[in-house]
Amino acid sequence: MGLGRHAAVGQFTRKDDTPVDFHIRGRIPALLKEAVCKGTLWALRREARKPGSSVWYKGGTRPEQPVPEPEVVPKP
């Protein structure tokens, strides 16, 4: 999400973080960003007041990503 309180741009991605050819812009994504930020602060404050009160969900399995082969440099 692009930063801004009055306007923002939200770019959607797949689970492997590749971009999707779809985005939203304007006031709606800015309100969404504000809600996420305020919700995060609310949850942190609540957890500080009453430890163990927040529930942290684990994500699903991530798609396999190939590990790049290291380059082998020949010795002179």
N, C-alpha and C positions, 0 to 999 in steps of 0.2 A: 504494500500500500504506500502510496505517496504521502508525504507528510503535509499536514495542513489542517486547520480547524474549520475552515469554511469551504474548502474544496480539496479533493484528493483524487487519485487515480488508483484503482485496484486491478491488478493483473492476476489472472487465475493461472494455476499450474496443475500439472498432474502429480501423482504421488512421488514420482522420481524427480520432481522439480523442473521438468521441461515445460516451457510456457505453452498455454493454449491460446488460440487465436480469438480471444474474447477478453474484454476489459470493461470496467464501468468507471465513470468519472463524474465529478460534481459533488453535491451535498450529501448524497446517500452514503458513498464510501467514507466521507469525512465523519459522518455520524457513527458509522460502524467502527471506525478506528477509535473514536472517542469512547465508545461503549466498551471496547476491548481494553483500553488503557485504564478506564475507571474500574472495570470489573477486576482487573489484575490487582490494582491497588487495594480494592475492597477485600479480596481474598487474602492478600498478604497481611493486611491489618487484622483480619478476623483470625488468621492462623497465629499471629503474634499474641493476641488476647487469649485465645483458647487453643493451645497446641493439639493437633490431631483432628481438628474440626473440618479441615479441607480434605476433599477426596481428589487424588491425582490419578487420572485414567492413563493406562498404558496404551500406547499406540499399537496398531496391528503390525503384521509382518511387513518388512520393507522389501521391495523388489530387488532381486539380485542385480548387482552392478559389477561389471567386469573390472578387475584390478589391472591397471596398465602395467605392461611388462617394463622392468627397469632397463635403461639403456646400458649396454656393455661397451665400455671404451677400451679398445686394445692398448696394451702397454707398448711403448716404443722400444 
